Amino acid sequence: MLYNLLYPLSGHWTVLNLFKYITFRTIGAILTALILSFIVGPWMIRALGRLQTNGQPIRTDGPQRHLLEKGGTPTMGGALMLLAITISTLLWANLANPFIHMVLLTTLGFGAIGFWDDYNKVTKRNTKGAPASVRFLLQSMLAIGVALYLKLSSPGVFGALSVPFFKELNLDLAWFFLPFAILVIVGSSNAVNLTDGLDGLAIGPTILTAASFMFITYLTGHAKFANYLGISYIPGAGELTIFCGALVGAALGFLWFNTYPAQVFMGDVGSLSLGAALGTIAMATRHEIVLAVIGGIFVLETFSVIIQVLSFKLVGKRVFRMAPIHHHFELKGWAEPKIIVRFWIVSIILALIGLSTLKIR
């Protein structure tokens, strides 16, 4: 909005030329989202606490200390991030850019599904929430919508899978592009959801992944940099840097309240929407495999659940003491802060590896 309103006036006031630069507007988006989170956060947490008398339902089959320590903590704190991301993006991004519309609408769409799920959990006092099959159907429809938009708007750009470390290796997905979008976007959404089991555990890797994609979106949308690095140049994708910045700022602000011991949980309204945002950005920049590397913690958590379920169904034994895997370490006696920080350290390493793929080709 500020770009659309103020940059056209730069011919009269030279200082307004600043709004031309994505880097300047990204910093503005980060700070705006962060400040909004600090201002609105305390009020929202109090409001959620009043509306949710008993807070988020806690799994009875999980670590027993959760029932004692986390009982009564309100959920749906992800709504704070959605508010900060939306306002910050609308203020600082070029609203004529179609990528901004696509990512913002997808994020809010998944947020609405998450809100519905959280609402069912809180009102019905169970941990299952809305029907999983219906959630998956709605998520898949949104993911297919993203894929169709990308494919139809730029048929020569989207529809192939870029492989890291190789300049010219692009695998044509053909008809598989639609289910591939479901795999990336819905998979990313639910992977973040599975990771959100300890205070600050999911939001740390989310910040690192979004920050990494700030660089990736900027480079992908810059013809000279993209050509130099041997990555796909996607006109207009650079504007997504502002969205990534807004996500980083909102997530940092939320972490202030979600760090151990948490004052509020993000809930599905937060985890599903943030994961979908990351997946959609990866699709828009054609860096889906790099997302799996940088977001390796989310992949690990997801595969731990898949392995646990398959092992129990096939041979009647569990590989882990409990899945997702962060609960396995809890039951081994690791303190919650130790698990969180160590997972963050692994996320930093994975982010560095993922970013290195931009140059090593």
C-alpha positions in Angstrom: 0.0 0.0 0.0 2.8 2.4 0.9 4.6 1.4 -2.2 1.5 2.0 -4.4 0.7 5.3 -2.7 4.1 6.9 -2.1 6.5 5.6 -4.8 4.6 7.3 -7.7 5.3 10.6 -5.8 9.1 10.0 -5.8 9.5 12.5 -8.7 8.4 15.2 -6.4 10.2 14.0 -3.2 13.4 12.1 -3.8 13.3 10.4 -0.4 10.3 8.4 -1.6 12.6 6.6 -4.0 13.4 4.4 -0.9 10.1 2.6 -1.5 11.4 1.3 -4.9 13.8 -1.0 -3.0 12.7 -4.4 -1.9 15.4 -4.4 0.8 14.1 -1.2 2.4 10.5 -2.4 2.3 11.4 -5.8 3.7 13.1 -4.2 6.8 9.9 -2.1 7.2 7.8 -5.2 7.0 9.9 -7.0 9.6 9.8 -4.1 12.1 6.1 -3.4 11.5 5.1 -7.1 12.1 7.4 -7.2 15.2 6.0 -4.0 16.7 2.4 -5.0 16.0 3.0 -8.4 17.7 4.4 -6.6 20.8 1.5 -4.2 21.0 -1.4 -6.5 20.2 0.1 -9.7 21.8 -0.6 -9.0 25.5 -4.2 -7.9 24.8 -4.8 -11.0 22.6 -3.4 -13.4 25.1 -5.6 -12.0 27.8 -8.6 -12.2 25.5 -7.9 -15.8 24.5 -7.5 -16.7 28.2 -10.9 -15.2 29.0 -12.6 -17.0 26.1 -10.8 -20.3 26.7 -11.4 -21.0 30.4 -9.4 -24.3 30.4 -7.0 -23.4 27.6 -5.9 -25.9 24.9 -6.8 -29.6 25.6 -3.6 -31.6 26.4 -3.0 -35.1 25.1 -3.6 -37.6 27.9 -1.3 -40.1 26.2 1.6 -37.7 26.1 4.3 -36.9 28.7 2.4 -36.6 32.0 4.2 -33.4 32.9 2.4 -31.6 30.0 -0.9 -32.1 31.9 0.5 -30.3 34.9 2.7 -27.6 33.3 0.8 -26.7 30.1 -2.8 -27.1 31.2 -4.8 -23.9 31.0 -2.5 -22.3 28.5 -4.6 -20.6 25.8 -4.3 -21.6 22.1 -5.0 -19.9 18.8 -2.1 -17.5 19.3 -1.3 -18.0 15.6 -4.1 -15.5 14.9 -1.7 -12.8 16.3 0.9 -13.8 13.6 -1.7 -13.8 10.8 -2.8 -10.3 11.9 0.7 -9.0 11.9 1.7 -10.7 8.6 -1.4 -9.5 6.8 -1.2 -5.8 7.9 2.6 -5.7 7.4 2.4 -7.2 3.9 -0.5 -5.0 2.9 1.5 -1.9 4.1 4.9 -2.6 2.5 4.3 -4.9 -0.5 3.4 -4.0 -4.1 -0.3 -4.8 -4.1 -0.3 -5.1 -7.8 1.9 -8.2 -7.6 -0.1 -11.4 -8.1 2.4 -13.5 -6.1 1.5 -11.4 -3.0 -2.2 -12.1 -3.5 -1.6 -15.8 -4.0 0.6 -16.4 -1.0 -1.5 -14.1 1.3 -4.8 -15.7 0.3 -3.4 -19.3 0.7 -2.0 -18.4 4.1 -5.3 -17.0 5.3 -7.2 -19.9 3.8 -5.1 -22.5 5.7 -5.4 -20.2 8.8 -9.2 -20.5 8.5 -9.0 -24.3 8.4 -6.7 -24.2 11.4 -9.1 -21.9 13.3 -12.0 -24.3 12.6 -9.9 -27.1 14.0 -8.8 -25.2 17.1 -12.4 -24.1 17.7 -13.6 -27.7 17.7 -10.8 -28.7 20.1 -11.5 -25.9 22.6 -15.3 -26.1 22.5 -15.6 -29.9 22.5 -12.6 -30.4 24.9 -10.8 -33.0 22.8 -7.5 -33.1 21.0 -8.9 -34.4 17.7 -10.6 -31.3 16.4 -12.3 -31.1 13.1 -12.6 -34.3 10.9 -9.1 -35.0 9.4 -10.6 -36.1 6.0 -12.4 -32.8 5.6 -9.4 -30.8 6.6 -7.2 -32.6 4.1 -9.8 -32.1 1.4 -10.0 -28.3 2.0 -6.2 -28.1 2.2 -5.8 -30.0 -1.0 -8.3 -27.8 -2.8 -6.3 -24.7 -1.8 -3.0 -26.3 -2.9 -4.5 -27.3 -6.3 -5.6 -23.7 -6.7 -2.1 -22.5 -6.2 -0.7 -25.1 -8.7 -3.3 -24.2 -11.3 -2.7 -20.5 -10.9 1.1 -20.9 -11.3 0.8 -23.3 -14.2 -1.8 -21.2 -16.1 -0.3 -17.8 -15.5 3.3 -18.9 -16.4 3.1 -22.2 -18.3 6.7 -21.9 -19.5 8.1 -21.3 -15.9 6.2 -23.7 -13.7 5.5 -27.4 -14.1 9.1 -28.7 -13.6 11.1 -29.6 -10.6 14.5 -27.9 -10.1 17.2 -30.1 -8.6 19.8 -28.5 -6.4 23.4 -28.6 -7.4 22.5 -29.0 -11.1 22.0 -25.9 -13.3 20.2 -27.6 -16.1 18.5 -30.5 -14.4 14.7 -29.8 -14.4 12.3 -32.7 -14.2 9.1 -32.2 -16.1 6.2 -33.1 -13.8 3.5 -32.9 -16.4 0.1 -34.0 -14.8 1.9 -34.8 -11.6 2.3 -31.0 -10.9 -1.1 -30.9 -9.2 -0.5 -33.7 -6.7 3.0 -32.5 -6.3 1.6 -29.1 -5.1 -0.5 -31.0 -2.5 2.6 -32.9 -1.3 4.6 -29.6 -0.9 2.0 -27.2 0.5 -0.3 -29.6 2.5 2.8 -31.6 3.5 4.6 -28.5 4.7 1.5 -27.2 6.5 1.0 -30.5 8.5 4.7 -30.9 9.1 4.8 -27.6 11.0 1.7 -28.7 12.8 3.3 -31.9 14.0 6.4 -30.1 15.1 4.4 -27.7 17.3 4.5 -29.8 20.4 6.9 -27.9 22.7 7.2 -24.2 23.7 8.9 -22.4 20.8 9.9 -25.7 19.1 8.1 -25.0 15.8 8.4 -21.3 15.6 12.3 -21.4 15.7 12.7 -23.4 12.5 9.9 -21.4 11.0 11.8 -18.2 11.5 15.0 -19.7 10.1 13.2 -21.1 7.0 11.4 -17.9 6.3 14.6 -15.9 6.8 16.3 -18.2 4.3 13.6 -17.7 1.8 13.9 -14.0 2.1 17.2 -14.4 0.3 15.9 -17.0 -2.1 12.9 -15.0 -3.2 15.0 -11.9 -3.6 17.6 -13.7 -5.8 14.9 -15.5 -7.8 13.2 -12.3 -8.6 16.4 -10.5 -9.7 17.5 -11.4 -13.3 21.2 -10.7 -12.9 21.6 -12.6 -9.6 19.5 -15.5 -10.8 21.5 -15.8 -14.0 24.8 -15.6 -12.1 23.7 -18.3 -9.6 22.2 -20.5 -12.3 18.7 -20.6 -10.7 15.3 -19.9 -12.3 14.5 -16.3 -12.8 10.9 -15.7 -12.0 9.7 -12.1 -12.7 7.8 -10.6 -9.7 8.9 -13.3 -7.2 11.2 -10.8 -5.5 8.2 -9.1 -4.0 7.7 -12.2 -1.9 10.8 -11.1 0.1 8.5 -8.6 1.8 6.0 -11.3 2.8 8.9 -13.4 4.1 10.1 -10.4 6.1 6.6 -9.9 7.6 6.5 -13.6 8.5 9.9 -13.4 10.2 8.9 -10.3 12.2 5.5 -11.7 13.2 7.2 -15.0 14.2 9.8 -13.3 16.3 7.1 -11.3 18.0 5.2 -14.5 18.7 8.3 -16.2 20.0 8.5 -13.5 22.7 5.3 -14.9 24.2 5.7 -18.6 23.1 9.2 -19.2 24.5 9.4 -21.6 27.4 7.3 -21.5 29.5 4.7 -20.4 26.9 2.1 -17.8 27.7 0.2 -18.9 24.6 0.2 -21.7 22.0 0.0 -21.0 18.3 -2.6 -23.7 17.6 -3.5 -25.0 14.2 -4.5 -21.6 13.1 -0.8 -20.7 13.3 1.0 -23.9 12.4 -1.1 -24.8 9.4 -1.0 -21.3 7.9 2.7 -20.8 8.4 3.6 -24.2 6.9 1.3 -23.5 3.9 3.0 -20.1 3.5 6.4 -21.7 3.3 5.2 -24.4 0.9 3.6 -21.9 -1.4 6.7 -19.7 -1.4 8.8 -22.7 -2.3 6.5 -23.5 -5.2 6.5 -19.9 -6.4 10.3 -19.8 -6.4 10.8 -23.4 -7.6 12.8 -24.3 -4.6 10.7 -27.2 -3.2 13.6 -29.5 -2.6 15.6 -26.7 -0.9 12.6 -26.2 1.4 12.8 -29.9 2.4 16.5 -29.3 3.3 16.1 -26.1 5.2 13.0 -27.3 6.9 14.6 -30.6 7.7 13.3 -30.5 11.3 9.7 -30.5 10.0 10.6 -33.4 7.7 12.2 -35.4 10.5 9.1 -34.9 12.8 6.8 -36.0 10.0 8.8 -39.1 9.1 9.1 -40.1 12.8 5.3 -40.2 12.9 5.1 -42.2 9.6 7.7 -44.7 10.7 6.0 -45.1 14.1 2.6 -45.8 12.6 3.9 -48.2 9.9 6.1 -50.1 12.4 3.3 -50.6 14.8 0.8 -51.7 12.1 3.3 -54.1 10.4 5.2 -55.7 13.2 3.3 -54.4 16.3 6.4 -52.6 17.7 7.2 -48.9 18.1 10.5 -47.5 16.9 10.3 -44.5 19.2 9.1 -44.2 22.7 6.6 -41.7 21.4 6.1 -39.8 18.1 6.6 -37.1 16.9 10.3 -37.5 17.8 10.5 -34.5 20.2 8.3 -36.5 22.6 10.8 -39.5 22.3 13.6 -37.3 23.6 11.3 -36.0 26.4 10.6 -39.5 27.6 14.3 -40.3 27.5 14.7 -37.6 30.1 15.8 -34.6 28.1 14.7 -31.2 29.5 12.3 -29.3 27.3 14.6 -26.3 26.8 17.4 -28.7 25.8 15.3 -30.3 23.1 14.1 -27.0 21.7 17.6 -25.4 21.5 19.2 -28.4 20.0 16.5 -28.6 17.4 17.1 -24.9 16.6 20.8 -25.6 16.3 20.1 -28.4 13.8 17.8 -25.9 11.9 20.6 -23.4 11.6 22.9 -26.0 10.1 20.2 -27.1 7.7 19.5 -23.5 6.7 23.2 -23.0 5.9 23.3 -26.2 3.8 20.1 -25.2 2.0 21.4 -21.7 1.2 24.7 -23.2 -0.1 22.8 -25.0 -2.9 22.3 -21.6 -4.4 26.0 -21.3 -5.3 27.1 -24.9 -5.5 25.9 -25.9 -9.0 
